[in-house]
């Protein structure tokens, strides 16, 4: 079961809901942490994230119900035309795919996403009624303090409830986890979110919460970071793409096989090396040589991060899907 099932699940919930449906879209939360925290949920199951397990790909799949080879966003950085594009901050070409939010006229508290001007955010939030986002500096302060973040999300939703039937809100714990992991503040924030979800269910709302991916601890090897950069300089036509713990290369045509072998030899036990098609990644968007992390030492794009995602480990791929059934 994958994130592509979420639109149909939400539509079933809307059909049966008496008062309405609230969706808590929690960025970066692992399935294990959710199951430890969402104790009052009526049901909590596990879905599979996308390949790669990264937000740019996963949120599009979760809202449109189609995989990356249809929506054509295979990661955070990928080929779009003759060069690279950053899916979230740039202006990639994205097919016109209706989302479950657009089809049902959702009210959204998009928060950080509301400040993005690129086509990715437009594809996610098109046709929705927006709750105005706080200024960037306030969002950054809340991201550093997950319980404060939840308090502000809850306050926004409580104000919107009287005038809406379908509400969707973005809950960004991802930034905090990248820096600090799943520390006590994340657990406390998710316990508080659980309490409010239970309160809304008692008021007649069906509450759904899910994530896009989890994260794992990383400790990138500086020598491997340098070696990866050398392969890009010497063997490739444009810089590498991908995200976090899944990265790909765009070798010169005559160097494809030799680059595949060089990456496998260079990264050794820290990665598995694949052809893009074997992972279901669309081309030419994804580079044909793909390295997937198999160790914390894998050379991620931002070596300053303490936790990262994008790979295929259970902690990255397993995402929670929880429902608090409305009390009739």
NORFENFEN-V204373 format. One record per residue. N is the residue number from 0. RES is the residue in three letters. PHI is phi in whole degrees, 0 to 359 (* if undefined). OMEGA is omega in whole degrees, 0 to 359 (none if undefined). BURIAL is b if it has 9 or more other C-alpha atoms within 8 Angstrom, else e. Layout:
BEGIN
n->[N,N]
res->[RES,RES]
phi->[PHI,PHI]
omega->[OMEGA,OMEGA]
burial->[BURIAL,BURIAL]
END
This chain:
BEGIN
n->[0,1,2,3,4,5,6,7,8,9,10,11,12,13,14,15,16,17,18,19,20,21,22,23,24,25,26,27,28,29,30,31,32,33,34,35,36,37,38,39,40,41,42,43,44,45,46,47,48,49,50,51,52,53,54,55,56,57,58,59,60,61,62,63,64,65,66,67,68,69,70,71,72,73,74,75,76,77,78,79,80,81,82,83,84,85,86,87,88,89,90,91,92,93,94,95,96,97,98,99,100,101,102,103,104,105,106,107,108,109,110,111,112,113,114,115,116,117,118,119,120,121,122,123,124,125,126,127,128,129,130,131,132,133,134,135,136,137,138,139,140,141,142,143,144,145,146,147,148,149,150,151,152,153,154,155,156,157,158,159,160,161,162,163,164,165,166,167,168,169,170,171,172,173,174,175,176,177,178,179,180,181,182,183,184,185,186,187,188,189,190,191,192,193,194,195,196,197,198,199,200,201,202,203,204,205,206,207,208,209,210,211,212,213,214,215,216,217,218,219,220,221,222,223,224,225,226,227,228,229,230,231,232,233,234,235,236,237,238,239,240,241,242,243,244,245,246,247,248,249,250,251,252,253,254,255,256,257,258,259,260,261,262,263,264,265,266,267,268,269,270,271,272,273,274,275,276,277,278,279,280,281,282,283,284,285,286,287,288,289,290,291,292,293,294,295,296,297,298,299,300,301,302,303,304,305,306,307,308,309,310,311,312,313,314,315,316,317,318,319,320,321,322,323,324,325,326,327]
res->[UNK,UNK,UNK,UNK,UNK,UNK,UNK,UNK,UNK,UNK,UNK,UNK,UNK,UNK,UNK,UNK,UNK,UNK,UNK,UNK,UNK,UNK,UNK,UNK,UNK,UNK,UNK,UNK,UNK,UNK,UNK,UNK,UNK,UNK,UNK,UNK,UNK,UNK,UNK,UNK,UNK,UNK,UNK,UNK,UNK,UNK,UNK,UNK,UNK,UNK,UNK,UNK,UNK,UNK,UNK,UNK,UNK,UNK,UNK,UNK,UNK,UNK,UNK,UNK,UNK,UNK,UNK,UNK,UNK,UNK,UNK,UNK,UNK,UNK,UNK,UNK,UNK,UNK,UNK,UNK,UNK,UNK,UNK,UNK,UNK,UNK,UNK,UNK,UNK,UNK,UNK,UNK,UNK,UNK,UNK,UNK,UNK,UNK,UNK,UNK,UNK,UNK,UNK,UNK,UNK,UNK,UNK,UNK,UNK,UNK,UNK,UNK,UNK,UNK,UNK,UNK,UNK,UNK,UNK,UNK,UNK,UNK,UNK,UNK,UNK,UNK,UNK,UNK,UNK,UNK,UNK,UNK,UNK,UNK,UNK,UNK,UNK,UNK,UNK,UNK,UNK,UNK,UNK,UNK,UNK,UNK,UNK,UNK,UNK,UNK,UNK,UNK,UNK,UNK,UNK,UNK,UNK,UNK,UNK,UNK,UNK,UNK,UNK,UNK,UNK,UNK,UNK,UNK,UNK,UNK,UNK,UNK,UNK,UNK,UNK,UNK,UNK,UNK,UNK,UNK,UNK,UNK,UNK,UNK,UNK,UNK,UNK,UNK,UNK,UNK,UNK,UNK,UNK,UNK,UNK,UNK,UNK,UNK,UNK,UNK,UNK,UNK,UNK,UNK,UNK,UNK,UNK,UNK,UNK,UNK,UNK,UNK,UNK,UNK,UNK,UNK,UNK,UNK,UNK,UNK,UNK,UNK,UNK,UNK,UNK,UNK,UNK,UNK,UNK,UNK,UNK,UNK,UNK,UNK,UNK,UNK,UNK,UNK,UNK,UNK,UNK,UNK,UNK,UNK,UNK,UNK,UNK,UNK,UNK,UNK,UNK,UNK,UNK,UNK,UNK,UNK,UNK,UNK,UNK,UNK,UNK,UNK,UNK,UNK,UNK,UNK,UNK,UNK,UNK,UNK,UNK,UNK,UNK,UNK,UNK,UNK,UNK,UNK,UNK,UNK,UNK,UNK,UNK,UNK,UNK,UNK,UNK,UNK,UNK,UNK,UNK,UNK,UNK,UNK,UNK,UNK,UNK,UNK,UNK,UNK,UNK,UNK,UNK,UNK,UNK,UNK,UNK,UNK,UNK,UNK,UNK,UNK,UNK,UNK,UNK,UNK,UNK,UNK,UNK,UNK,UNK,UNK,UNK,UNK,UNK,UNK,UNK,UNK]
phi->[*,235,301,297,280,298,305,293,294,292,294,295,295,295,296,264,288,280,273,156,234,249,245,256,265,264,278,91,266,284,297,296,295,298,292,282,249,271,282,263,298,294,216,223,238,242,248,260,287,272,245,284,273,221,300,304,280,292,292,297,295,294,259,260,81,240,280,297,286,256,278,68,243,275,174,285,237,204,284,220,83,270,225,265,227,267,301,273,259,263,230,291,279,238,305,282,247,293,259,296,292,294,298,245,58,291,265,236,256,280,52,305,296,291,270,272,256,284,287,297,295,298,294,288,249,303,79,257,274,263,274,306,278,297,300,303,294,288,297,296,295,292,297,282,223,307,299,295,304,298,301,286,300,297,299,297,293,301,291,274,304,298,248,224,241,226,241,229,225,269,238,267,266,302,300,294,294,305,270,233,74,271,277,297,293,291,299,297,298,288,297,292,297,300,297,289,300,296,296,295,298,294,272,104,272,271,247,239,227,207,244,250,189,255,221,227,292,228,209,300,279,303,293,288,301,294,294,299,298,293,299,299,297,269,237,242,270,217,300,287,238,103,197,54,266,222,231,225,238,243,291,302,307,283,250,304,294,291,293,305,293,295,296,299,290,293,276,54,283,280,205,250,243,224,276,306,298,292,259,76,275,289,237,273,303,275,294,288,250,241,252,243,300,233,202,300,280,307,281,286,296,243,294,282,286,266,229,209,209,116,274,244,290,303,292,270,275,286,235,278,224,240,228,254,290,299,276,281]
omega->[188,177,179,179,188,179,180,178,179,179,175,179,179,181,185,184,178,182,181,184,173,178,176,183,189,183,171,183,178,180,182,180,179,182,176,189,184,190,183,179,177,176,172,180,181,174,177,176,180,172,0,181,184,190,184,180,190,182,176,178,183,183,178,182,181,180,184,181,174,181,169,173,187,181,181,180,183,182,178,189,184,183,180,175,172,190,189,183,182,183,179,173,181,179,181,182,179,177,176,178,180,183,185,173,184,167,186,168,189,175,181,182,181,179,179,184,183,184,179,179,178,179,179,196,181,174,182,171,186,165,185,181,172,176,183,184,177,177,179,178,179,179,177,186,186,176,176,176,181,179,180,176,182,180,178,181,180,178,185,188,184,187,186,174,182,182,179,179,179,182,191,169,184,182,180,182,177,184,192,185,181,183,184,181,177,179,180,180,181,173,179,178,177,181,180,176,177,178,180,178,178,177,176,180,165,183,178,174,175,179,176,180,170,178,178,178,180,178,189,179,182,180,178,175,180,180,177,180,179,177,179,182,191,192,192,183,176,180,182,179,181,182,171,188,168,184,179,184,178,185,167,189,184,184,187,184,181,177,177,181,181,179,180,180,183,184,175,184,180,184,164,185,188,164,186,182,180,179,181,181,181,174,16,183,177,176,187,179,187,175,180,184,174,183,174,184,180,183,180,183,180,185,179,182,179,176,184,181,183,184,189,179,182,183,177,188,183,179,182,170,186,179,169,184,179,175,183,none]
burial->[e,b,b,b,b,b,b,e,e,b,b,e,b,b,e,e,b,e,e,b,b,b,b,b,b,b,b,b,b,b,b,e,b,b,b,e,b,b,e,e,b,e,e,b,e,b,b,b,b,b,b,b,b,b,b,b,b,b,b,b,b,b,b,b,b,b,b,b,b,e,b,b,b,b,b,b,b,b,b,b,e,e,e,b,b,b,b,b,b,b,b,b,e,b,e,e,e,e,b,b,b,b,e,e,b,b,b,b,b,b,b,b,e,b,e,b,e,b,b,b,b,b,b,b,b,e,e,b,e,e,b,e,b,e,e,e,e,e,b,e,e,b,b,e,b,b,b,b,b,b,e,e,b,b,e,b,b,e,e,b,b,e,e,b,b,b,b,b,b,b,b,b,b,b,b,b,b,b,b,b,b,b,e,e,b,b,b,b,b,b,b,b,b,b,b,b,b,b,e,b,b,b,e,b,b,b,b,b,b,b,b,b,b,b,b,b,b,b,b,b,b,e,e,b,b,e,b,b,e,e,b,b,e,e,b,b,e,e,b,b,b,b,b,b,b,b,b,b,b,b,b,b,e,e,b,b,e,e,b,b,e,e,b,b,e,e,b,e,e,b,b,b,b,b,b,b,b,e,e,e,b,b,b,e,b,b,b,b,b,b,b,b,b,b,b,b,b,b,b,b,e,e,b,e,b,b,b,b,b,b,b,b,e,e,b,b,b,b,b,b,b,b,b,b,b,b,e,e]
END
